[in-house]
Amino acid sequence: MADNDMSFHQRAYGSVCMGASSVRRWVRHFKDGNTSIQDQLRSSCPRTASTDRNKERVDEIIQDDRRVTVDTIARTLGIGHNAVQEMIESLGYRKVCACWVPRLLTEDHKGQRKAITSEMLQ
């Protein structure tokens, strides 16, 4: 299949048509004797780092030290930065002045703020 033929097919079928480089890669794949079209499992790469246990551990680490960095959490748990950032987001934290704080105040936090401001006004 020539590149000119492929560009004709891509013009005719649009985005549903595979590009020339992808076709070459698949041809090589099948010529090497591979018959599977499924991704191979990799032992060095975990399927997902966003487990409930890891979320709990991230929450514990942040509760212990509000100034902890994403890099430190990732190194401590041995998982990637993106996974840590996704877990932090799902836990409802955001970084304010280099300190992790909950996104929304709980009723307990609101009560504490009210008590402190009342003391300050007196």
Beta strands, then each sheet from edge to edge (+ up, - down):
strand 1: 93-96
strand 2: 99-102
sheet 1: 1+ 2-
end
